[in-house]
């Protein structure tokens, strides 16, 4: 048989199943179309309200107000500037810089979006004298009546996935960052439609020449899709999806919107289990400065590490980071964005990355815990961790620092002096303003930066003699029966209470007999106080405590008069605020305002004040509390800080388990507790355990002295030595001037 002839190419072409191919192609086109419709619907679903991130709420301290006459030392102001990340220079030339000269301080303050509105950056000169700030002037010498520094960011409430970012707007981003990013990542960004064949080819060539990964072929749009919508797996299917979604994304959003989203989304580092996203936060993370204050080499570094934040980590791999930054700078030169002298200058600039980022999860977790509790009724956790709220609080960073230092240092000294095991003692402290009850500092333990049990808020311990002022105030509200010079019986007794014999005793086991009321309080005499409480009646004392702000259940037993009532330091602060404010009660307040991410006010927390006591009896009590400090159980405070004329009360519980001191000056109230977490005895009294911490805090804070002003219903009467007759000039040695409610003082003269 003759061999078969081979079919010619045209014949084979005609015999191919073109109809089948056409059907397959049509089917594939339909599938692709359906797939693209699906991708587009997913894309629009994700972005229907705009590109959105879970942004943690930011919590700010109080802004520091500056004006002539404020008692603020230069060293304390410089410390505040360091907290805020201001840089010391020979001459301030831009926001975030300051210079010290003899007797004056030049500050170029940053602009900030306060709840009341945005304030711009300003240069000012502050002159100091021995009392504080003497004057403030502007750059042309014009007087400045009031200025304030931006508040310190003290914490954030993070979403569950622990991503963190500071959102930026493209119009606020330095042009140097835009140029650097496009030069190294996507030169054709404003020309392509989501993918760039030219960019892929350029990256391929650059990588071959470099012998490694020098450039990426993905556009910024593709990178945004990958980071925001897709997983990080490296598969062909994911890359296929990424390309199509990038094309679709560019049909829905403008180039500027995509670039702005990219700058807020891109991953740029890691701090523990917290992911640093976006250039706004990266500027703080690496340089401890706002993005707008970075120079070109710093911006080039941020753009450079986009390719691999761990590979080019400037802290762990500085040589590699410098090499990458310089590659970005040379790309800018190639693009004509830098001159040769500018390039050489930038290449020789050191990295200047801060050694340790200041973006810890919280340096004051106890205070943030208090903030979260006070916000929970209005803002659930998912809102706090996703909506970018800005919470403006009352915390004073300077006061907080001194409180933390005093608690940690003094507890260590007490352990060493008493040969206790290290870490055996714990403490808590709270400092508020006396006028509005604003929490200026909150310390929950000797390691204030450690999260955990919030002793300042949650610990419930007997308050001991801290309760006694309530007993004496209840008596002084009845001027027809009691005044400061009324003699009380400080002698032993016993009664039946709850089926048991109750027989109190003084701390030193020594009864004093008949003693004036003010002396009984000053020396914290248990017998006199208990008998006074029994004379008044338990319901009267309970009512007084409730009016002072104690909201929990109060035990209706005689032992109440000596302090079996269990309160937290925060609750004690509210109680003593009523004394410090002259009889007005106010909630302890830690928040001033809440705004949204754009600065629009959402909620304010106005001062709530209610008068619970007449000013006269409270004035009499406060003079007796000054006696506690000047001549009673807290005399060590008077010896060290006599100029404060402070008022307060020590407290010690059974078996020396708890040591307390609560006291106030002209502008500050402080409460300190010292004890053990296992509630075992410490061997410390209020005077030996808590009072030294309170004294150390106030010695550094320098509060205003307490100057009590007698209200109209109080008169000062000079008394004789026995304290029961009004004294004239002919009387010899007297007890001094004693305040009385008008119409209820001594009527017999010693003349």
HELIX and SHEET records of a PDB file:
HELIX    1   1 UNK A    9  UNK A   15  1                                   7    
HELIX    2   2 UNK A   18  UNK A   47  1                                  30    
HELIX    3   3 UNK A   74  UNK A   83  1                                  10    
HELIX    4   4 UNK A  170  UNK A  172  5                                   3    
HELIX    5   5 UNK A  175  UNK A  185  1                                  11    
HELIX    6   6 UNK A  197  UNK A  210  1                                  14    
HELIX    7   7 UNK A  220  UNK A  228  1                                   9    
HELIX    8   8 UNK A  236  UNK A  252  1                                  17    
HELIX    9   9 UNK A  255  UNK A  265  1                                  11    
HELIX   10  10 UNK A  279  UNK A  287  1                                   9    
HELIX   11  11 UNK A  291  UNK A  293  5                                   3    
HELIX   12  12 UNK A  296  UNK A  304  1                                   9    
HELIX   13  13 UNK A  305  UNK A  307  5                                   3    
HELIX   14  14 UNK A  318  UNK A  334  1                                  17    
HELIX   15  15 UNK A  340  UNK A  347  1                                   8    
HELIX   16  16 UNK A  365  UNK A  375  1                                  11    
HELIX   17  17 UNK A  381  UNK A  384  1                                   4    
HELIX   18  18 UNK A  397  UNK A  417  1                                  21    
HELIX   19  19 UNK A  455  UNK A  458  1                                   4    
HELIX   20  20 UNK A  464  UNK A  467  5                                   4    
HELIX   21  21 UNK A  468  UNK A  476  1                                   9    
HELIX   22  22 UNK A  517  UNK A  522  1                                   6    
HELIX   23  23 UNK A  526  UNK A  536  1                                  11    
HELIX   24  24 UNK A  538  UNK A  547  1                                  10    
HELIX   25  25 UNK A  558  UNK A  562  5                                   5    
HELIX   26  26 UNK A  569  UNK A  580  1                                  12    
HELIX   27  27 UNK A  615  UNK A  631  1                                  17    
HELIX   28  28 UNK A  635  UNK A  640  1                                   6    
HELIX   29  29 UNK A  642  UNK A  644  5                                   3    
HELIX   30  30 UNK A  654  UNK A  656  5                                   3    
HELIX   31  31 UNK A  686  UNK A  690  3                                   5    
HELIX   32  32 UNK A  691  UNK A  701  1                                  11    
SHEET    1   A 5 UNK A 153  UNK A 157  0                                        
SHEET    2   A 5 UNK A  57  UNK A  60 -1                                        
SHEET    3   A 5 UNK A 390  UNK A 393  1                                        
SHEET    4   A 5 UNK A 591  UNK A 595 -1                                        
SHEET    5   A 5 UNK A 601  UNK A 604 -1                                        
SHEET    1   B 2 UNK A  65  UNK A  66  0                                        
SHEET    2   B 2 UNK A 147  UNK A 148 -1                                        
SHEET    1   C 5 UNK A  87  UNK A  88  0                                        
SHEET    2   C 5 UNK A  97  UNK A 101  1                                        
SHEET    3   C 5 UNK A 104  UNK A 109 -1                                        
SHEET    4   C 5 UNK A 122  UNK A 129 -1                                        
SHEET    5   C 5 UNK A 132  UNK A 138 -1                                        
SHEET    1   D 2 UNK A 112  UNK A 114  0                                        
SHEET    2   D 2 UNK A 117  UNK A 119 -1                                        
SHEET    1   E 3 UNK A 163  UNK A 165  0                                        
SHEET    2   E 3 UNK A 274  UNK A 277  1                                        
SHEET    3   E 3 UNK A 267  UNK A 271 -1                                        
SHEET    1   F 5 UNK A 439  UNK A 443  0                                        
SHEET    2   F 5 UNK A 426  UNK A 433 -1                                        
SHEET    3   F 5 UNK A 668  UNK A 675 -1                                        
SHEET    4   F 5 UNK A 659  UNK A 664 -1                                        
SHEET    5   F 5 UNK A 647  UNK A 652 -1                                        
SHEET    1   G 2 UNK A 461  UNK A 462  0                                        
SHEET    2   G 2 UNK A 566  UNK A 567 -1                                        
SHEET    1   H 2 UNK A 487  UNK A 490  0                                        
SHEET    2   H 2 UNK A 513  UNK A 516 -1                                        
SHEET    1   I 2 UNK A 495  UNK A 497  0                                        
SHEET    2   I 2 UNK A 500  UNK A 502 -1                                        
SHEET    1   J 2 UNK A 584  UNK A 585  0                                        
SHEET    2   J 2 UNK A 610  UNK A 611 -1                                        
SHEET    1   K 2 UNK A 714  UNK A 720  0                                        
SHEET    2   K 2 UNK A 734  UNK A 741 -1                                        
END                                                                             
